[in-house]
């Protein structure tokens, strides 16, 4: 491991969804020994850190995001010794390890909640959000669960309701209670002591709710066929002011273990509100996740406007980051198509800031339809048929042409991708023009050229259907041009022309560019320009 305390400024994060990465024991579910066995794939890819989605003990109502013990490993994934071994193996390869941290809620089987539920007089009663029924005897207010239905569940024994932003099996912790705050900060210390390099903090914008329990107002833009939870504007249940003090406390814990520890925050918020999550004087998250590429229309004008707006909103010294996919959203190749997915990969890995790659996107995996009898996701079960289910993006990675795609010797917990015998990591690794080869080439170029890892922008603009931006670092310059259409395009080159470093087609490296840059349909180019 190098001692670069700001490694994340030039590094790339790779998200592993462990259930679907690699199974080592034949039960059809990926695990920590399996992940350790595949670390060389990440080294060969060229990433710098692996973010591991939750592997803590859990009843798996929400597949690990319902935690019943924050300081152990669920047997389905292995043991604490396996985690220690993974951290050591990753560090031995120059990879950092980032764990998912779930502070907003626990499992209803967590010892804390069992105690809280046992009696109104229990010392841990106030560790969760309990309230008396409303005047009509029903829930205290109109708040809705993200996964459908009321966000309140009645406990018959005590006659009170408890709040859960997600499933009823995921009761929300009360972060206004100092005991909760102290206990959850101790969770960070436990894992930092074991050598982890940082945390991705789950659902941070849900950490506090309106203390007065005021109703959420109706959403005038909601339409049938969209998430029922969006019928209301979540003004009372998200992004409350107290969250920033809690984030600052998390940051102080992380900083106490050295300046190289990274905190990433998950908050789906508009750009102006997201910026507050950097904290006063950058005392909050190093990287509040920026998901806006996922939702922005895929055209040159919209993406150029997004990049400019995001960069302009950053606080002084705030470092940008970009995300194109994760375990909750439709895959890039399904949203944009395979050809534009290659253009999107070039965009992600040449924008200023820290990129995060979701497992499988490096081989262009697409959403996989899940037969009704194989559905696992509670969101799809609770709100079926309108496309909210996340199983299609969570299917196992196909590693090779074997009968179980090299993922397992048993029955995979979700179906394997169709065509996995022909299209898999091993096959793409042998194809010099595959999506995997493109990712390897882009990450190698990013490492080799400081202008791509650390440079600023000279300009970001849409030239018809082409997104163009120029990066500059000291005297080094590079031009990225991305044809976001299915038609050939031509744009003017900067004075002096340049030389193509990389094409999304992986077949034009070294070609000189004169007065005009000519792009094939669905092609992106990174062009080295003469020094300034």
C-alpha positions in Angstrom: 0.0 0.0 0.0 1.3 3.5 -0.8 1.0 6.2 1.8 -0.8 8.7 -0.4 -3.4 10.2 2.0 -5.5 11.6 -0.8 -5.4 8.5 -2.9 -9.1 8.8 -3.6 -8.6 11.9 -5.6 -6.9 10.0 -8.4 -8.2 6.5 -7.6 -11.2 4.5 -8.9 -13.7 2.7 -6.6 -15.2 -0.6 -7.6 -18.4 -1.8 -6.0 -18.8 -5.5 -5.2 -22.2 -6.9 -4.4 -20.8 -9.9 -2.6 -23.8 -12.3 -3.1 -23.2 -12.1 -6.8 -19.4 -11.8 -7.2 -17.9 -15.3 -6.4 -19.1 -18.3 -4.5 -16.5 -20.4 -2.8 -18.5 -23.1 -1.1 -21.2 -24.2 -3.6 -24.2 -22.7 -1.9 -25.0 -20.4 -4.8 -24.3 -17.2 -2.9 -21.1 -15.2 -3.2 -18.9 -14.8 -0.2 -15.7 -13.3 1.2 -13.3 -16.1 0.3 -14.7 -16.0 -3.2 -14.1 -12.2 -3.4 -10.5 -12.7 -2.1 -10.0 -15.3 -4.8 -11.0 -12.8 -7.5 -9.0 -9.8 -6.4 -6.5 -10.2 -9.2 -9.4 -9.3 -11.6 -9.6 -5.9 -9.9 -5.8 -5.5 -10.1 -5.8 -6.3 -13.8 -8.7 -4.0 -14.3 -6.8 -1.1 -12.7 -9.0 0.1 -9.9 -7.8 1.3 -6.5 -10.4 0.4 -4.0 -13.1 -2.2 -3.5 -16.3 -1.2 -1.8 -18.0 -4.2 -0.3 -21.8 -4.1 0.1 -23.0 -5.4 3.5 -21.8 -8.7 4.8 -22.9 -8.4 8.4 -25.2 -10.9 10.2 -28.7 -10.3 8.9 -32.0 -12.1 8.4 -31.7 -10.9 4.8 -35.1 -9.3 4.6 -33.3 -6.7 2.5 -30.3 -8.8 1.7 -27.9 -7.4 4.3 -29.2 -3.9 4.7 -31.2 -5.2 7.7 -28.2 -5.6 10.1 -28.6 -7.7 13.3 -24.9 -7.3 14.4 -22.7 -4.5 13.1 -19.4 -6.1 14.3 -19.5 -9.6 12.8 -19.9 -11.4 9.5 -22.9 -13.4 8.4 -22.1 -17.1 8.0 -23.4 -17.0 4.4 -20.4 -14.7 3.6 -17.8 -16.3 5.9 -16.2 -15.2 9.2 -14.4 -12.3 10.8 -11.2 -14.2 10.0 -12.2 -14.2 6.3 -12.7 -10.5 6.4 -9.3 -10.0 8.0 -7.9 -12.2 5.3 -9.6 -10.2 2.6 -8.3 -6.9 4.0 -4.8 -8.3 4.1 -5.0 -9.8 0.6 -6.3 -6.6 -0.8 -3.7 -4.5 0.9 -1.0 -6.8 -0.4 -2.2 -6.1 -3.9 -2.3 -2.3 -3.4 -6.1 -2.3 -3.1 -8.0 -0.4 -0.4 -11.2 -1.9 1.2 -14.3 0.2 1.8 -17.2 -1.3 3.8 -20.8 -0.4 3.7 -22.0 1.2 6.9 -25.7 1.2 7.6 -26.4 3.8 10.3 -30.1 4.7 9.6 -31.7 1.4 10.8 -31.1 -2.1 12.0 -32.9 -5.4 11.7 -35.9 -5.9 13.9 -33.9 -8.9 15.2 -31.0 -6.8 16.4 -30.6 -7.1 20.2 -31.0 -3.4 20.5 -34.5 -3.5 18.9 -35.5 -6.6 20.8 -34.7 -4.7 24.0 -36.4 -1.6 22.8 -39.5 -3.5 21.8 -39.7 -5.5 25.1 -41.0 -2.7 27.2 -41.8 1.0 27.2 -39.5 1.2 30.3 -36.5 -0.5 28.7 -33.4 1.7 28.6 -33.2 1.2 24.8 -36.8 2.1 24.1 -35.7 5.6 22.9 -33.0 4.1 20.7 -35.7 3.8 18.0 -38.5 6.1 16.9 -41.6 5.1 18.8 -44.9 7.2 18.9 -48.4 6.8 20.1 -51.2 6.2 17.5 -52.8 9.1 15.7 -56.2 10.5 16.8 -57.9 7.9 14.7 -56.0 5.1 16.3 -53.9 4.6 13.2 -50.3 5.6 12.3 -49.0 8.8 13.9 -48.9 10.6 10.5 -48.9 10.1 6.7 -45.2 9.1 6.2 -44.7 6.3 3.7 -42.1 3.5 3.5 -39.7 3.6 0.5 -40.7 0.0 -0.2 -44.5 0.6 -0.1 -47.2 1.1 2.5 -47.0 3.1 5.7 -43.7 3.8 7.3 -45.2 3.0 10.7 -45.8 -0.5 12.2 -47.9 -1.1 15.3 -46.5 -3.1 18.1 -49.5 -4.8 19.6 -47.8 -5.4 23.0 -47.1 -1.8 23.8 -49.8 -0.1 21.6 -47.2 2.2 20.0 -45.9 2.5 16.5 -42.3 2.4 15.4 -41.0 4.1 12.3 -39.2 2.5 9.4 -38.1 4.3 6.3 -37.8 1.0 4.5 -39.2 -2.4 5.5 -41.0 -3.0 8.7 -38.1 -5.4 9.4 -35.8 -2.4 9.3 -36.7 -0.1 12.2 -35.0 3.3 12.2 -32.5 4.2 14.9 -33.1 7.4 16.8 -29.9 9.4 16.3 -31.1 12.1 18.6 -30.3 9.6 21.5 -26.7 10.0 22.6 -26.4 6.3 23.3 -27.3 5.5 19.7 -24.8 8.0 18.4 -22.0 6.6 20.6 -22.8 3.0 19.8 -22.8 3.6 16.0 -19.6 5.5 16.1 -18.1 2.6 17.9 -19.0 0.4 15.0 -16.8 2.6 12.8 -14.0 2.3 15.3 -14.3 -1.5 15.3 -13.8 -1.8 11.6 -11.1 0.9 11.4 -9.2 -1.0 14.0 -9.3 -4.1 11.7 -7.7 -2.1 8.9 -10.5 -1.0 6.6 -9.8 2.1 4.6 -13.2 3.8 4.7 -16.9 3.5 4.5 -19.8 4.1 2.1 -22.5 5.4 4.4 -25.9 4.1 3.4 -29.1 6.2 3.1 -27.6 9.1 5.1 -30.3 11.5 4.0 -32.8 9.4 6.0 -30.9 9.6 9.3 -33.2 12.1 10.9 -36.9 12.8 10.6 -38.9 15.9 11.6 -39.1 15.8 15.4 -42.6 17.2 15.4 -43.8 14.4 13.1 -45.5 16.8 10.7 -47.1 15.2 7.6 -45.3 15.1 4.3 -47.1 17.2 1.7 -48.6 15.7 -1.5 -46.4 15.5 -4.6 -48.3 17.3 -7.4 -46.1 15.6 -10.0 -46.8 12.0 -8.9 -48.5 9.7 -11.4 -49.9 6.2 -11.2 -47.3 3.6 -12.3 -44.5 5.2 -10.4 -43.3 4.4 -6.9 -46.2 4.8 -4.4 -43.7 6.3 -1.9 -43.3 9.3 -4.3 -47.0 10.3 -3.8 -45.6 12.5 -1.0 -42.7 15.0 -1.0 -40.4 13.7 1.6 -39.7 17.1 3.1 -40.1 15.8 6.7 -38.4 12.5 6.4 -35.2 13.3 4.4 -32.3 15.7 4.5 -33.0 17.2 7.9 -30.6 19.8 9.3 -29.3 17.6 12.2 -27.8 15.1 9.7 -24.7 17.3 9.2 -23.6 17.2 12.9 -23.8 13.4 12.7 -21.8 13.2 9.6 -19.1 15.5 11.1 -19.0 13.1 14.1 -18.4 10.2 11.7 -15.7 12.2 10.0 -13.9 12.9 13.2 -13.8 9.2 14.0 -12.4 8.4 10.5 -9.8 11.2 10.7 -8.6 9.9 14.1 -7.3 6.8 12.2 -5.3 8.7 9.7 -6.0 11.2 6.8 -6.2 8.4 4.2 -9.5 7.0 5.5 -12.4 7.8 3.1 -16.0 8.5 3.8 -18.5 8.3 0.9 -22.2 9.3 1.5 -25.2 7.9 -0.3 -27.8 10.7 -0.7 -30.1 11.0 -3.7 -30.5 14.8 -3.6 -30.5 17.8 -6.0 -27.0 19.2 -6.6 -27.5 22.3 -4.4 -28.6 20.3 -1.4 -26.0 17.6 -2.0 -23.2 20.1 -1.6 -24.0 20.6 2.1 -22.9 17.0 2.6 -19.2 18.0 2.1 -19.7 19.8 5.5 -18.7 23.1 6.8 -15.0 23.7 5.8 -15.1 20.2 4.2 -15.7 18.5 7.6 -18.3 16.1 6.2 -18.0 13.4 3.5 -15.0 13.4 1.3 -17.3 12.2 -1.5 -21.1 12.7 -1.3 -22.1 10.3 -4.0 -23.1 12.2 -7.2 -25.8 10.0 -9.0 -26.9 12.7 -11.5 -25.4 11.0 -14.5 -27.9 8.1 -13.9 -30.9 10.3 -14.2 -29.8 13.0 -16.7 -31.1 12.6 -20.3 -28.4 11.0 -22.4 -27.6 13.7 -24.9 -24.6 16.0 -25.2 -26.4 19.2 -24.2 -27.9 17.8 -21.0 -24.7 16.1 -19.9 -22.6 19.2 -20.6 -25.0 21.3 -18.6 -24.9 18.8 -15.7 -21.1 18.8 -15.6 -20.9 22.6 -15.6 -23.6 22.9 -12.9 -22.1 20.3 -10.7 -18.6 21.8 -11.0 -19.9 25.3 -10.3 -21.7 24.1 -7.2 -18.8 22.4 -5.5 -17.5 24.1 -2.3 -14.0 25.4 -2.4 -11.7 22.4 -2.2 -14.5 19.9 -2.7 -13.5 17.0 -4.9 -16.0 15.8 -7.5 -17.1 12.2 -8.1 -19.3 10.4 -10.6 -21.4 7.3 -10.7 -23.1 5.5 -13.7 -24.5 2.4 -12.0 -25.0 0.5 -8.7 -26.9 -2.3 -7.2 -30.2 -0.3 -7.1 -30.4 1.1 -10.6 -30.8 -0.3 -14.1 -27.5 -1.1 -15.7 -25.8 1.3 -18.1 -26.0 -1.1 -21.0 -29.7 -1.5 -20.6 -30.4 2.2 -20.2 -28.2 3.3 -23.1 -27.6 0.2 -25.2 -24.3 -1.6 -25.7 -22.7 0.9 -28.1 -23.4 4.0 -25.9 -22.3 2.0 -22.8 -18.8 2.2 -24.2 -19.1 5.9 -24.7 -20.4 6.2 -21.1 -17.4 4.2 -19.8 -15.1 6.7 -21.5 -17.1 9.6 -20.0 -17.0 8.2 -16.5 -13.3 7.5 -16.6 -12.2 10.9 -18.1 -14.4 13.3 -16.1 -12.6 15.3 -13.3 -13.2 13.5 -10.1 -13.4 10.0 -8.5 -15.3 7.4 -10.6 -17.2 4.4 -9.1 -17.7 1.3 -11.3 -20.4 -1.2 -10.4 -19.4 -4.9 -10.7 -20.2 -6.3 -14.2 -20.4 -2.9 -15.9 -16.8 -3.5 -17.0 -18.0 -6.3 -19.2 -21.2 -4.5 -20.3 -23.7 -6.6 -18.3 -27.3 -5.8 -18.9 -30.4 -6.2 -16.8 -31.6 -9.8 -16.6 -35.3 -10.5 -16.6 -36.3 -12.5 -13.5 -39.1 -15.0 -13.6 -41.7 -14.4 -11.0 -40.9 -17.5 -9.1 -37.2 -16.4 -8.8 -37.9 -12.9 -7.5 -35.9 -12.2 -4.4 -36.1 -8.4 -3.9 -38.7 -7.3 -1.3 -39.3 -4.1 -3.2 -40.6 -6.0 -6.2 -42.6 -8.3 -4.0 -44.2 -5.3 -2.2 -44.8 -3.2 -5.3 -44.8 -5.6 -8.2 -45.0 -5.0 -11.9 -43.8 -1.3 -12.3 -40.1 -1.9 -12.6 -38.9 -1.1 -9.1 -37.3 -4.5 -8.5 -33.5 -4.6 -8.2 -32.9 -8.3 -8.9 -32.2 -7.7 -12.6 -29.0 -5.7 -11.8 -27.8 -8.1 -9.1 -27.4 -11.4 -11.0 -24.0 -13.2 -10.7 -21.0 -12.1 -12.8 -20.2 -14.7 -15.5 -16.5 -15.5 -15.2 -16.1 -18.2 -17.8 -17.9 -20.6 -20.1 -18.5 -23.3 -17.5 -22.0 -24.6 -16.7 -22.3 -22.2 -13.7 -20.3 -19.5 -15.4 -17.4 -20.0 -12.9 -19.5 -18.3 -10.2 -20.6 -21.4 -8.2 -20.8 -25.2 -8.3 -24.3 -25.0 -6.9 -27.5 -23.3 -8.0 -27.0 -19.5 -8.2 -29.3 -17.5 -6.0 -30.4 -15.5 -9.0 -30.4 -16.6 -12.7 -27.2 -16.3 -14.6 -27.1 -13.9 -17.6 -28.3 -15.3 -20.9 -25.4 -16.0 -23.2 -23.0 -16.3 -20.4 -21.2 -19.2 -22.1 -20.1 -16.8 -24.9 -19.9 -13.5 -23.1 -18.0 -13.6 -19.8 -14.9 -12.2 -18.2 -12.5 -14.9 -19.5 -13.8 -14.4 -23.1 -13.7 -10.7 -23.0 -10.2 -10.7 -21.5 -9.0 -12.6 -24.6 -10.7 -10.1 -26.9 -8.5 -7.0 -27.5 -11.6 -4.9 -28.5 -14.0 -6.0 -25.8 -15.8 -3.9 -23.2 -13.4 -5.3 -20.6 -10.4 -4.4 -22.7 -11.8 -0.9 -23.1 -12.1 -0.5 -19.3 -8.6 -1.8 -18.8 -7.3 0.6 -21.4 -9.2 3.6 -20.0 -8.0 2.9 -16.4 -4.4 2.4 -17.6 -4.6 5.7 -19.5 -6.0 7.5 -16.5 -3.1 6.2 -14.4 -0.5 7.1 -17.0 -1.7 10.6 -17.7 -2.0 13.0 -14.7 -4.0 15.3 -16.9 -6.9 12.8 -16.7 -6.6 12.0 -13.0 -5.9 15.4 -11.7 -6.5 18.0 -14.4 -9.1 20.7 -14.4 -11.4 21.8 -17.3 -10.7 24.4 -19.9 -14.2 23.9 -21.4 -17.2 21.6 -21.4 -19.5 22.0 -24.3 -22.0 20.3 -26.6 -21.2 20.5 -30.3 -24.4 19.2 -31.8 -24.5 15.6 -30.7 -20.9 15.6 -29.5 -19.9 16.2 -25.9 -16.5 17.8 -25.8 -14.3 18.8 -22.8 -10.7 19.8 -22.5 -8.6 18.8 -19.5 -5.5 20.6 -18.4 -2.8 19.8 -15.8 0.2 22.1 -15.7 1.1 22.3 -19.4 -0.4 18.9 -20.3 -3.7 19.0 -22.3 -6.2 16.4 -23.4 -9.4 16.6 -25.4 -12.3 14.2 -24.8 -14.9 14.0 -27.6 -17.9 11.7 -27.2 -20.4 11.1 -30.0 -23.6 10.5 -28.2 -25.5 9.7 -31.4 -25.8 6.8 -33.8 -24.6 8.9 -36.7 -21.0 9.9 -37.7 -20.0 13.4 -36.5 -17.2 15.9 -37.2 -16.1 18.7 -34.9 -13.3 21.2 -35.2 -10.1 20.3 -33.5 -8.2 22.8 -31.3 -5.4 24.7 -33.1 -2.4 22.4 -33.5 -4.5 19.2 -33.7 -3.3 16.3 -31.6 -2.8 12.5 -31.4 -5.5 10.0 -30.5 -4.6 8.2 -27.2 -7.7 6.0 -27.2 -10.9 5.3 -29.1 -13.9 3.4 -27.7 -13.3 1.1 -30.7 -9.8 0.4 -29.5 -8.5 0.7 -33.0 -7.3 4.2 -33.6 -4.5 4.7 -31.0 -1.7 6.9 -32.3 -3.7 8.4 -35.2 -3.0 12.0 -35.8 -5.8 14.6 -35.7 -5.6 17.7 -37.9 -8.1 20.5 -38.2 -11.2 18.2 -37.8 -12.0 15.4 -35.4 -14.0 12.7 -37.2 -16.1 10.4 -35.0 -17.8 7.3 -36.1 -21.3 6.5 -34.8 -21.3 5.8 -31.0 -17.6 6.6 -30.8 -15.6 8.4 -28.1 -12.0 9.6 -28.4 -9.3 10.8 -25.9 -6.9 13.0 -27.8 -3.5 14.2 -26.5 -3.0 17.9 -27.4 0.2 19.8 -27.7 1.5 21.3 -24.4 0.1 24.7 -23.5 
